[in-house]
Amino acid sequence: MDYTLLDLFKLLGALGFFIYGMKVMSEGIQRIAGSRMRKILEMMTSNRFSGVLTGFFITSLVQSSSATTVMVVSFVNAGLLTLVESIGVIMGANIGTTITAWLISVFGFKIKIASVALPIIALGFPLMFLGNDKARSWGEFLIGFALLFMGLDELKNAVPDIKNNPEILLFLKDYAGFGYLSTLLFIGVGTILTLIVQSSSAAMALTLIMCHNGWIPFELAAAMVLGENIGTTVTANLAAVVANVHARRAARAHLLFNLFGVFWMFLSFPFYIKGINTFMESAYGVSPLDPKQFESVPIALSVFHTSFNILNTIILIGFVNRLAQFATRLVPAPDGTEAEFHLQHLKNLPMPTPELSIIEAQKEVEQFGRICLASFKRAVSLLDAQKKKKFRLSMQKISEYEKLSDTIELELARYLIMVSRNELTEESSRKIKSMFSIINDLESICDIHYQMAKRIEKRSSGKQFFSDDQIARLKELFRFVQLGFEEMQSNLELEYSRVRKEDMASIHTKIIHTYQKMRKKHIQDMEKGRCRGDRCVLYNDILLACHKLAAHLSNVNVAICGD
């Protein structure tokens, strides 16, 4: 067979055509879903069964189990999902990815969608220029749908002409007669193919085309599908390399789930293949094992793919906790302690759609708010920390929070800039602007805590520096400032569009009123000689720091409201 280098490049180009069409269609349908994606994600945390349904639904939309599992790993990394909850979603993703095979089997080979692809593009293209976001997303979806099947048609034309080259069939037959060894070999081929194309859907499309053209028999194609189930886990594990310990465990759980499924299917492979053959004979009157009826193989392969993933989920859904425990043993926490959630997921690229990226970023902003509150409590504790060891520990933590706040602001800003380069809805654009303002104020809050702590350390260093009356007054002010932090945190955890300025408590007013009252009293103490020297200066510095904190807390709340 004369298959040149140019023919190989045509095959690779057709594969790229197919994957690009799938990407465009995926992004379009995600934008159509828009804000509904948030509700879908909330369903994940209900129970393992709703998690399976959610994983199935999302993967059916985006047509990529890899995209879904990478998304799940990111949410586990952000603390949005627990390890146990994530496993249910991953199980559903494995079932959802089988939809691609059915689309190709039912439409790709039976109906020549490629012949009407250009009219579909003609319908979708004008929608791309409308002012309505939803209409543009529908246009993108239609164009992606057409490109996907045009790519599939090109793939069918680009694969080698095996029918007229029986020597290739003889070559495959040499590898098809070794029973379990042949199965194991083609499981490896499927794994490698998925690693190369980085898409189980694209690998499945290639497998279906090879079967439809009579390139490989049904049994070996089924073995390749098993390998593709292993290969698709690699993307999520690569995404988890730079993530925290919880995300790495979620990625390992995905690998364990698929490895277990391939293991039990490998043991029962000949019997399962006979079962699929019996079903096809009774339901369709054809046998995928008959070389003369190779055109029935795509449907049979879709039945195999779907039934395998459903059965594997049914078998393991009762053992989700055990699977999570095993993944935890495989990825122990460093130094025997559980790692905290800190920004590591933002080292990855943003999610496929801005809506999901913004959800990720908001979870990190919430965590930033918690860090600011923890830093404030540490700074306040310095006044009561009469033991030098406790004083030094609090100073160390405040210093760590200040450095961490710089890192968080920088990484979050970079991430939001990447997200803002996408086509955004008006609401998403407003939310990104709000978060830019919020992270700037939160970083300034941690700076104020650090500066206040350094002043206290310089003058106090672990001993009670103020009078009991002064400490009592400061604690009253601190109490209102802490209430301000708690109000801010509550607002950060809400959907920003639900927060209204008129609903906010008047805590800021109470802080300012208390500050003014204390400053007036402080001036009177100085005039009467009851406060002198360093004690007088430090007391005034702390009052001013609380006044600045109140301003920044108010700024955050205003930014959440979009003002």
N, C-alpha and C positions, 0 to 999 in steps of 0.2 A: 504493500500500500504506500502510495506517494503522499506523505503528509509533511509539508514543509514548515520551516520556521514561521513563515507568513501565516500559514493556517493556524499555528499555535497561538500567534498574537491575535488572530481573529477570534479564537476561542476565549482568550483572556479578556479581550475587549467586549465580547458578548456577555461574559460573566460580570464585568464591571457595569455594563448597561443594565443588566437584571438587578444588581445590588443597588445601583443608583435609583432606579425606579422604585424599588422597595423602600429606600430611604425617604424619597420625596413623598410617597403615599403615606408612610408612617408619620412623618412630621405634619402632614396635612390633617390626618385624622386626629392627631393629638391636639392640634390647635382648634379643631372643631369641637373636641371635648372640652377644651378650655378650663373654666373654673370647676367643671364637674370632676376633673381629675382629683381635686382636693377631697370631694366626697368619696370617691373611689378609694383613696388612700386611707380615709377614716374607717372604711369597712374592714381594712386589713387587721385592725386591732380587736375586732369583735371576738372571733374564735377561729380555730384552725380550719373549719369548714368554709366560713366566709372568706378566709384567707385564700383557700384553694380556688374558690369562685372568682375572687378578685384577680389572682394571678392569671387565671384562664382568660378573664375578660380583657385585662390590659394587654396580654400577649396576643390575643386575637385581634386587637386594635392595631398594635404597633408591629405585628408580624415578625417579632424577634424575641425569642426567649432570652437571648444574651442581653438585649436592651433592658428587659424586665428585671433580670437577676442583677445586672449592674446597678439599676435603680434601687432595688431592694438592699443591696450591699451599702449603697450610699445612705439610705434611710436608717439602716441599723447603725452605721457609723455616726449619724447625726443624733441617734437616740430616739428617733421617731418610731422605730419598730424594735421589739425584743427579738432575741435569737429564735425563740420558739415560734413567734408570730411570723417571722420571715420564712421559716421552713414551709409553712402552709402555702404562702404565696409562691414560693419556688416550685412546689408540687403542681400548683395550678398552671404555672408558666410552662411546664413541660407538656401539659395537655394542650394548652393554647397554641403552642408552636406547631401542632399537627394540622391546624387549620390551613397552613400554607400548602401542605401536601394535597389536601382535598381541593383547594382552589385550582391548583395546577392539574390534578388528575381529572377533575370534572370539567373545568373550563379550558385549561391550557391545551388539552389534547383533543377533546370532543368538539369544542367550539373554537373557531379561528378568530379569537379576540384581536389578534394582531392585525387582521384585515380591517377592523373597524377602529383601530387605535387612533389613527389620524383624525377621524370625525370626533372621537372622544376628546382629543386634545383641542380640536376646534371649539368644542363646547366649554372646555375648562379654561382656555387661554383668556377670553374676555373677562372672566370672573377675576383674574389676577390683577386687573386694573381698576376694579371697583373700590370705592372708599370703605365699604363694609368689611370688617375683619373676617367675619364668618364666611362671606362670599369668597374672599380671597383664599381662605383655607379650603373651601370646597373645590375651587379651581385647582389648587395645588394637589389635592387628593385625586381628582380626575386625571390630571396630567401624570401623576405618579403611577396610577393604576394602568394607564395606557403604556407608559414606558416599561413597566414591569413585564407586561405580556409581549411587548415588542422585543425586549431583551430575551425573554424565554424563547420566542420564535427564532431569534438569532442564535441562541444557544443550540437549539435543535439542528440548525443548519451548519453550525460550526464544529460539532463533534465529528470524529472520523466516520466515514461511511463503512460501517462494520458489515452490513448485509452483503456487500459485494467483496468482502475480504474475509473469507472463512478462516484464514490462518490465524486471525486474532481470536476468533471463537475457539479454535483448537488450543491456543495458548491459555485461554481462560479455563478450558476444560481440564487442562493439566493441573490447575490449581483447585479445581472444584471437586476432586475425588478423594480428598483427604479427611472427610468428615469434620470432626471438631477442630482439627488443625486449619482447614480451609475457613471455617467460621471465624476462628481466632484471627487469621490473617486479614480477612476483610473487615473485621471489627477495627483492626489497626489502620486499614486503608481509610475507613470512614472517619476515624479520629483525626488522622493527618490531614485529610481533605478539609475538615471543618476548621482545623488550626490554620490552614493556609488561607481560606476564604473568609475566616472570622465571622461566619454566619451559618448556623445550622439550617436555616431556611434555604440559603443558596446551595449548600451542600446537598440538601434534600432534593432541590430542583435538578441538580446535576445527576443524582442517582436515579431519579424518575426518568430523565431523558435517556440515560444509558439503558435502562430497562425497556423503555418504549421502543427504542431502536434495536432491541435484541442483543445489546452489547454484553450484558451480564444476566445470568439466570436469577430467578426470584429469590432463591435461598441466599445467594451472595449479596444481593441488594439489601435484603433484610438484615444481614450481618453488618453491612455498611451503616445502616440506620442506627444500629446499636452503638457503633463507634461514634457516630455523629452526636449521640446523646452524651457521650463522654467528652468529646471535643468542645461542645458548647459550654461546658463548665469552666473552660480555661479562661475565657474572657473575664468572667466575674472574679476568678482567682487573681488574675493580673491586676484588675481594678482594686483589689483588696490589699495588694502588696504595700501600698503607701497609706492604707487606712489603719484604724485602731484594731485592737484585739477582738472586739465584738464583730466588726465587719469581716475580719478574716475567718472567724468561726462560721459566719453565715455562708461565706464562699465555700468553706470546707464541707459544710452540711450539704450544699448543693452537689458537690463532687461525690460525697458518700452516698447520697440518695440515688444518683445515677449509676454509680459503680455497683451498688447492691442490685439494682434492677437488671443491669447487664449480666451480673453474675448468675442470678436465678434463671434468666432467660437463656443464657448460654448453656446451662445444664439441661434445660427442657427444650432446647431449640428444635430438634427434629420433630418432636411431638407437636410443638406449637405450630410449626410450618404446615404439618399435615392438617391440623385443626383449621388454619386459615384457608387451606386448599379445599377442605370439605365445605366450609362456609361459602366460598366463592362458587363452588359447583352447585350448591343448593339455591343460593340467592341470585346468581347471575348466569348459571349454566356454562361457566368456563373454568378452566384450570390454569392458574398461573405457573404451575409446574410443567405444563406442556409447552415445549419450545415453539410450537406452531401458533400458540395463543398468547404470544408475548405482549400483545396490546392490552391484555387484561391485567398485566402486572402492576401498572401505576395504581389502579383502584385497590388491588390486593395489598400493595405496599402501604397505602394510606390506612387500610383496615389494620394491618400489622402495627404500624406506628402508633395509631390512636389507642388500640386495645392494649398494647404493651404499657403505654404511659398511664392509662386509666387503672389497669390492674396493679401497677407498681405503686400508685398513689393509694389505692384501696388497702394494699398490704401494709404500707408503712405509715398511714395516717394515724394509726393507733399507737405508733412508737415514736412520735415526734419528740417527746421529752427525752427518750433514750438517745435518739439521734443527736439532739442538742448536747447531751452530756458527753457523747463520744467526740463531737466536734470540739467541745471545751477541753477535753483531755489532749486532743491533737494540737490545740493552740492554747497553751497555758498562759495565764497573765504574767507579765514580767515581774520577776522577784516575788512571785506569789501574791501579788496585789492586783486588784481589778483596775484597769486603765480608765481614766476619766475621758469623757467625750470632749475633745478639743480640736476643732478645725481641720483635722487631718483629711476629712472627705473633700474639703475645698482645694486640696492639691490636685484633684482630678478635674477634668473638663466639666463644664456645666451639663446638666441633663439635656436630653434631646429636645425638650420644649421649655420655653422661658417660664411657664407657669410652675413646672416642677422645680426648676432651678431656684425660683423665688421662694418656694416652700422650704427648700434646703437652706437657703440663706437666712430666712426668717428664724428657722430653728437655731441657727448659730447665733443670731442676734439675741434671741431669748437667753441662750447660754451666756452670752456676753453680759447681759443684765444681771444674771445670777452671780457672775464673777464680781461685778461691781458692788453688789450688796454684801458679798462675803468680804470684800476688801474693806468696805465701810465698817463692818462689825469688828474686823481685826483692828482697824485704826482706833475705834472707840474703846476697845478693850485695853489699849495701852495706858489709859488713865487709871485703871484698876490693877494693872499688872505690876505688883510690887516686888515679885520675885524676878530676879534678873534672867533666869532661864526662860520663863514664860514670856517676858518682855522681848528677849532676843528672837524667840520663835515667832511671835506676832510680827516683828519687824521683818524677819526673813520672808514670811508669807506675803506681806504687803509688797515687798520688793518683787517677789515672783509674780504677783498679780499685775503689777505695773508693767513689767517686761512682757507678760502675756497679752496685756491689753494692746501694746504696740503691735505685736504680731497679728493679733486678731483683726485690728483695724486695717493693717496693710493687706492681709490675705483676703479679707472680706471685700475690700475696695477693688482689688484685682479681679475677684470673682464676679462682682457686680458689673464691672466694666465689660467683662467678656459676655455676660448675659445681655447687657444693654446693646450690644452690637447686633442682636437678633431683631427681627420685626416684632415690636411689642404692641399690645393693646394699650389704650389710654390708662386703664387701671394699673397694669403692670408697670408702665413707665412711672406713674405717680408713686408706686410702692418702692421702686428702686431709688428714686430721689429721696424718699422718706428715710430709707435705710442708710443712704450715704450720710445724711444729716445726723441720724441716730448714733451711728458708730463713732462719728467724730466727737459727739458729746459724751458718749460712754468712755472713750479713751481719755478725755479731759477729766472725767470724774475720778478715774484711777490715778491720774497724775496728781490731782488735788489730795487724795488720800496719802499718796507717797510723800508729798511735800509736807503735809501736816504731821505725818509720822516722823519724818526726819527732824522737824523742829522739836517735837516732843522728846525724841531720843537725845537731841543735843543738850536740852535743858533739864531733862528729868532722869533718863537712864534707869528706869525701874523703881523710882521712889515716888511717893505722893508729893506732887509739886504744888497743887492748889489746895485751898481751904475746903472744908466739907461743904460750905455754903456754895462756893464756886462750882464744885463738882456736881452738886445737886441741880444747879441751874443749867449746867452743860448737858446733863443727862436728860433734862426736860426738852432741850433743843434737839438733842440726838434722837429722842423718841419721835418727834415730828418728822425729822429728816428720814428716819427709817420707814415711817408710814409713807413718805413720799416715794421711797425706793419700792416699797411693796405695791403701791398704786401703779407706778411705772411698769413694774414687772407684770402685773396683771394685764395691763394694756398691751404689752409686747406679745403676750401669749394669745391675744384675741386676733381675729381677722381684722386688719386695720380699718377696713371700710365700716366695721360695726362700732368703732370707737367714735364717740361724738364729744366735742369739746365741752358742750354745755352739761354733759353728764359727769364730768370729772369732779371729784371731791375737791373741796377748797383747802387741801392740805398745804399747797404752796402759800396761800394767804396766811395760814397759821404759822408756817415756818418764818415767813418774813415778819409777821407781827411779834413772834417770840424773839427773833433776832433783834428787832428794834428795841423791844423792852429790855433785853439783856444788855445791849450796847449802851442804852441810856443809864442803866444801873452801873455799868462798868465805868462810865465817865464820872459818875457821882463818886464811886469808890476811889478813883484816881484823885479827884479834887479834894477828897477828905483824907487822903494818905493811907487808905486801907489796902491799896494795891500798888506795889512798886517794882521797879527793875524788870528782870527777865520774866518773872511771873506775870506781870502786867502785859508785856509784849506778847508772850505766848498765848495768853488768854484771848487777847484781841485777834491774834492770827487765827485761832480756832473758830472764833465767831465769824470772821471774814470767809474762812474756808466753807463753813456751813451755808453762808449766804451765796457763795459761788455754786455750791452743790445744788441748792434750791433752784438757781437759774438754769443749770444744766438739766435737772430733772424736768423742769417745766418745758424746756426746749424739746426734750425727747417726746413728751406727751403731745406737744403741738405738732411735731413732725409726724407722729403716728396719725394724727387727724388730717394730715396733708396740708396744713396751713403754712 
